[in-house]
Amino acid sequence: MPAKYLKIANKLQEDIFQGLYNETGFLPTELEIAASNNVSRQTARNALAVLVSNGLIERRQGSGSRIVKQKKNPKSNSVAVVTTYINDYIFPNVLKDIQHSLSKKNYAVYVYATQNRVDEERKILQKLLQLNIDGLIMEGSKTALPSPNLDLYQQFEQRDIPIIFIYGNYPALSDHVSITDDNIGGGYQLTNYLINKGHTDIAGIFKVDDLQGHGRYSGYLKALTEANLRFSDDNILWFDTVSRERLLRNENNFLEGFVKTVVPKCSAVVCYNDEIAYYLIQLLIQNGINVPNDIAVVSFDNSQLSDLSPIKITSLAHGTRRVGQKAAMQLLNLINKKEVLSESVSWTLVEKETS
C-alpha cells in the first residue's frame, strides 16, 4: 500500500492535470487538504512536497501552493504513431503513408502497436510522456469499452501535445480531432447494395469491442429498417479481439456455428472486414456452400485479402492512404497551432466475385 501522503499527492496531481484549479491557480491549503483527507497537517505537507519536487507547484511563505504552468519542451521534430497492429492486414500501408508524409517535413516517427490491448496502450502512453514528442497519431484500443487511460490523455493535453485519432476514438475524448471512416454510411451502403440485388434475409458479423463494429452494425440496421426487411438477433454474430486472435491461430473458429445455424437461413452476409470474410469463405467452401450462388459475402477494407481469397471479395475501399495522409497533415497543422476539424472519410464499393 502506498503511503497516505503519496496517495494524496497522486490525487492532487490528477486534479491539476484535469484543470480543477485552473480558475484560481492555487491548490487548497495544508489545513484544507488535511481535513478533506482526514490526515495530519504533516501528511498534507509531505504530499505537497512531492508536487514541488515534480515541478507542478511552488510554495512561498504566506502565499500558498501556486500551480506552475507547464512549459512545453522545445520542438523535437518527432511524432509518435500508435496503432492496434503494425505488420498485418491494412496497417503496413497506413503506417507507410504516415511516415512518408511526415518525413517530407523532416519529422522522425516513432511507431508502436497496442495489439488492441488497453494495458499495452497504457504502457506506451506512459513511455511517450517521458519522450519529447511534438504530437501523436493514435488508434484507440477497444474503443467501444470504457478506457482506463483517460488520465494519460489528459496529461498530453496539459502538456500541449496534440493528438489526432484515426479509425477509432473514445466517446469520452470526442472533442479531440479524429480522421475516421464513415462506418455507419459504409454499413448502410453495403446492405443497400445487397438489397438492390434482391436479397431480403441478410446476416451480419460485427466486432463488439471497437466502435467501428458498432457503426457498421448501425448502418446495416438502418438499411434493413428503411427497406422494411425483417431483422433478427439470431442472424448477427458478434466477435471480439480475443476471438479474432484465436481464429488467426486456428485455435477456435467461432465462424463454424454461424455457418451451421445462420447461413442456411440467409442469402447474404455483411462482414466486419475482409479478414473475417476471408476465413468465412474458406469455411463455406469446406462445407460445400457455393459463394455467391448459395450466399453472397461482402465486407470492408478492400485489402489484399479480398484478392487473395479463393473467390475475390466484394468490398468497400476506404482509401487507406487518404486516411494516413490526412492524419499526418492535420497533426502538423495542430502542431503549428492551426485550426483543424475532424473528418469522416467515405467509402467506394469495389464489386468482385462474392456477390
C-alpha positions in Angstrom: 0.0 0.0 0.0 1.4 3.4 -0.9 1.9 5.8 2.0 -1.0 8.2 2.6 0.9 11.2 1.5 1.7 9.6 -1.8 -2.0 8.7 -2.5 -2.9 12.3 -1.7 -0.1 13.6 -4.0 -1.2 11.4 -6.8 -4.8 12.6 -6.4 -3.8 16.3 -6.4 -1.6 15.7 -9.4 -4.6 14.2 -11.3 -6.7 17.2 -10.3 -4.1 19.5 -11.6 -3.9 17.7 -14.9 -7.7 17.8 -15.1 -7.7 21.6 -14.7 -9.7 21.6 -11.4 -7.7 24.5 -10.1 -7.2 26.5 -13.3 -9.6 29.3 -12.2 -7.5 30.2 -9.1 -4.2 28.8 -10.0 -3.7 27.6 -6.4 -4.2 24.3 -4.5 -6.2 24.1 -1.3 -4.2 25.0 1.9 -2.4 22.4 4.0 -5.2 22.6 6.6 -7.9 22.1 3.9 -6.0 19.1 2.4 -5.5 17.6 5.9 -9.2 18.0 6.8 -10.6 16.7 3.5 -8.4 13.6 3.6 -8.7 13.0 7.4 -4.9 13.1 7.8 -2.4 15.2 9.8 -1.1 18.5 8.6 2.4 16.9 8.3 1.0 14.3 5.9 -0.6 17.0 3.8 2.8 18.9 3.9 4.6 15.8 2.7 2.1 15.4 -0.2 2.7 18.9 -1.3 6.4 18.4 -1.1 6.1 15.6 -3.7 4.3 18.0 -6.1 7.1 20.6 -5.5 9.7 18.0 -6.4 7.8 17.1 -9.6 7.8 20.7 -10.6 4.0 21.0 -10.5 3.7 23.6 -7.8 5.8 26.2 -6.0 5.3 27.1 -2.3 6.0 30.5 -0.7 5.5 31.5 2.9 2.1 33.1 3.3 1.2 32.6 -0.4 0.0 29.0 -0.5 0.8 26.5 -3.2 0.7 28.0 -6.7 0.4 25.7 -9.7 3.4 26.1 -12.1 2.3 26.5 -15.7 3.9 23.5 -17.5 6.4 24.6 -20.2 6.3 22.7 -23.4 9.7 21.3 -24.3 11.4 22.8 -27.4 10.2 21.2 -30.7 11.9 17.9 -31.3 10.6 17.3 -34.8 9.4 13.9 -33.7 6.0 12.3 -33.7 4.6 9.1 -32.4 2.2 6.8 -34.2 0.3 4.2 -32.1 -1.9 1.7 -33.9 -3.5 -1.6 -32.9 -1.3 -3.6 -35.2 1.8 -2.9 -37.3 2.7 -5.8 -39.6 -0.7 -7.3 -40.6 -3.8 -6.5 -42.5 -4.2 -2.9 -43.7 -1.7 -1.3 -41.2 1.6 -1.5 -43.2 0.1 0.8 -45.9 -1.3 3.2 -43.3 2.0 3.5 -41.5 4.0 3.8 -44.7 1.8 6.7 -45.8 2.0 8.5 -42.5 5.8 8.1 -42.3 6.2 9.3 -45.9 4.1 12.4 -45.3 5.9 13.3 -42.1 9.4 12.6 -43.3 8.9 15.0 -46.1 8.5 17.7 -43.4 11.7 16.4 -41.6 9.9 14.7 -38.8 11.1 11.5 -37.2 8.4 8.9 -36.5 8.2 6.5 -33.5 5.8 3.6 -34.2 4.1 1.4 -31.6 1.4 -1.3 -31.6 -1.0 -2.0 -28.8 -2.4 -5.3 -30.1 -5.7 -3.7 -29.2 -5.0 -4.1 -25.5 -5.7 -1.2 -23.1 -2.9 -2.3 -20.7 -0.4 -2.2 -23.5 -1.8 1.1 -24.6 -1.2 2.4 -21.1 2.5 1.3 -21.1 3.1 3.0 -24.5 1.4 6.3 -23.4 3.4 6.4 -20.2 6.6 5.9 -22.2 5.6 8.6 -24.7 5.0 11.0 -21.9 8.7 10.6 -21.0 9.8 11.4 -24.5 9.9 14.8 -26.1 7.4 14.4 -29.0 5.6 17.1 -30.8 2.4 15.2 -31.5 0.7 11.8 -31.5 -1.4 9.9 -34.1 -3.4 7.4 -32.2 -5.7 4.5 -32.9 -7.6 3.7 -29.7 -7.8 0.2 -28.3 -11.2 -1.4 -27.6 -12.9 1.9 -28.3 -16.4 0.6 -27.6 -15.4 0.0 -24.0 -14.6 2.4 -21.2 -11.0 3.5 -21.3 -8.8 3.3 -18.2 -6.2 5.6 -19.8 -8.1 8.9 -19.9 -5.8 10.3 -17.2 -2.8 9.8 -19.5 -4.6 11.5 -22.5 -5.3 14.4 -20.1 -1.6 14.7 -19.4 -0.9 15.0 -23.1 -3.5 17.8 -23.3 -2.0 19.5 -20.2 1.4 19.5 -21.8 0.0 20.9 -25.1 0.9 17.8 -27.1 -1.7 17.5 -29.8 -3.4 14.1 -30.6 -5.2 13.0 -33.7 -7.2 9.8 -33.5 -7.5 7.5 -36.6 -10.2 4.9 -37.2 -11.3 4.6 -33.6 -11.7 7.2 -30.9 -13.2 7.1 -27.4 -16.5 8.7 -26.7 -15.0 10.4 -23.7 -12.5 12.1 -25.9 -14.8 13.0 -28.7 -13.7 16.6 -28.6 -10.3 15.5 -30.0 -9.7 15.7 -33.7 -10.2 12.4 -35.5 -9.9 11.0 -39.0 -12.3 8.1 -39.3 -14.1 6.1 -41.9 -17.9 6.7 -42.3 -18.7 3.4 -40.7 -22.4 4.0 -40.4 -22.5 5.0 -44.0 -20.4 2.0 -45.0 -22.7 -0.5 -43.3 -25.7 1.2 -44.9 -24.0 1.2 -48.4 -23.1 -2.5 -48.3 -26.5 -3.6 -47.0 -28.3 -1.5 -49.6 -26.1 -2.9 -52.3 -27.3 -6.4 -51.3 -31.0 -5.3 -51.0 -30.8 -3.9 -54.5 -29.6 -7.3 -55.7 -32.8 -8.8 -54.4 -31.5 -10.1 -51.0 -34.0 -10.0 -48.2 -32.5 -12.2 -45.5 -29.2 -10.6 -44.8 -26.9 -11.7 -41.9 -24.1 -9.7 -40.3 -20.8 -10.3 -38.5 -19.5 -7.4 -36.4 -16.9 -6.6 -33.9 -18.2 -5.8 -30.4 -15.3 -4.1 -28.7 -14.4 -1.5 -31.3 -16.6 1.4 -32.3 -16.1 0.7 -36.0 -18.1 -2.5 -35.5 -21.0 -0.6 -33.8 -21.1 1.9 -36.6 -21.2 -0.7 -39.3 -23.9 -2.5 -37.5 -25.9 0.7 -37.1 -25.7 1.3 -40.9 -26.7 -2.3 -41.5 -29.8 -1.8 -39.3 -30.7 1.5 -40.9 -30.7 -0.1 -44.4 -32.9 -3.0 -43.3 -35.3 -0.7 -41.5 -35.7 1.7 -44.4 -36.4 -1.3 -46.7 -39.0 -2.8 -44.3 -37.0 -6.0 -44.1 -37.0 -8.5 -41.3 -34.3 -8.2 -38.7 -33.3 -11.0 -36.3 -30.8 -11.0 -33.5 -30.2 -14.7 -34.4 -28.7 -13.6 -37.7 -26.0 -11.5 -36.1 -22.6 -12.8 -34.9 -20.6 -10.6 -32.6 -16.9 -11.2 -32.0 -14.1 -9.5 -30.0 -10.3 -9.1 -30.2 -9.6 -12.4 -28.3 -11.9 -14.3 -30.7 -10.0 -12.8 -33.6 -6.6 -13.8 -32.2 -7.8 -17.4 -31.7 -9.2 -17.5 -35.2 -5.8 -16.4 -36.6 -4.0 -19.1 -34.6 -6.6 -21.8 -35.7 -7.4 -22.4 -32.1 -11.1 -21.8 -32.2 -13.2 -21.0 -35.3 -16.1 -19.0 -33.9 -17.5 -18.9 -37.5 -18.3 -22.6 -37.5 -21.5 -22.2 -35.5 -22.5 -19.3 -37.8 -22.1 -21.4 -40.9 -24.2 -24.2 -39.4 -27.1 -22.2 -37.9 -27.3 -18.8 -39.7 -26.1 -19.4 -43.3 -28.9 -21.8 -44.2 -31.5 -19.2 -43.3 -29.9 -16.3 -45.2 -28.9 -15.4 -48.8 -26.2 -12.8 -47.9 -23.9 -11.7 -45.1 -22.2 -8.4 -44.3 -18.8 -9.0 -42.7 -16.9 -6.6 -40.4 -13.9 -6.7 -42.7 -12.0 -8.7 -45.3 -10.2 -10.7 -42.7 -13.4 -12.2 -41.4 -14.9 -12.6 -44.9 -11.7 -14.4 -46.0 -12.0 -17.0 -43.2 -15.8 -17.3 -43.7 -15.4 -18.0 -47.4 -12.9 -20.8 -46.7 -15.2 -22.4 -44.3 -18.2 -22.1 -46.6 -16.2 -23.8 -49.4 -15.2 -26.6 -47.0 -18.9 -27.1 -46.2 -19.9 -27.3 -49.8 -21.7 -23.9 -49.8 -21.4 -22.0 -53.1 -20.4 -18.3 -53.0 -22.2 -16.3 -54.3 -25.0 -18.6 -55.6 -25.9 -20.0 -52.1 -24.8 -17.0 -50.1 -23.3 -13.6 -51.1 -20.5 -12.2 -48.9 -19.5 -8.5 -48.8 -17.1 -6.8 -46.4 -15.0 -3.7 -45.6 -11.4 -2.5 -46.4 -10.7 -3.8 -50.0 -7.4 -5.2 -48.6 -5.0 -7.7 -50.2 -7.1 -10.5 -48.5 -10.1 -9.6 -50.7 -8.0 -10.5 -53.8 -6.2 -13.5 -52.1 -9.5 -15.1 -51.2 -10.3 -18.2 -53.3 -13.3 -16.2 -54.5 -12.5 -12.5 -54.7 -14.4 -10.5 -52.2 -16.7 -7.6 -53.0 -15.5 -4.9 -50.5 -15.6 -1.3 -49.6 -12.4 0.6 -50.2 -11.7 3.4 -47.7 -8.6 4.9 -49.3 -6.1 3.8 -46.7 -3.5 6.2 -48.0 -6.0 9.1 -47.7 -6.6 8.4 -44.0 -2.8 8.3 -43.4 -2.1 11.4 -45.4 -5.0 13.4 -43.8 -3.9 12.4 -40.3 -0.3 13.3 -40.9 -1.1 16.7 -42.4 -3.7 17.6 -39.8 -1.3 16.7 -37.0 1.3 19.1 -38.5 -1.4 21.8 -38.6 -2.2 21.2 -34.9 1.5 21.4 -34.1 1.6 24.7 -35.9 -1.4 26.0 -34.0 -3.8 25.9 -37.0 -7.5 25.1 -36.6 -8.3 21.6 -37.6 -11.7 19.8 -37.8 -12.5 16.1 -37.6 -13.2 14.3 -40.8 -15.2 11.2 -41.8 -13.9 9.5 -45.0 -16.4 8.0 -47.3 -16.1 4.5 -48.9 -16.1 3.3 -52.5 -17.6 0.0 -53.4 -15.3 -2.4 -55.3 -17.5 -5.2 -56.8 -15.8 -8.6 -57.3 -16.9 -12.2 -57.3 -18.6 -12.9 -53.9 -21.8 -11.0 -54.7 
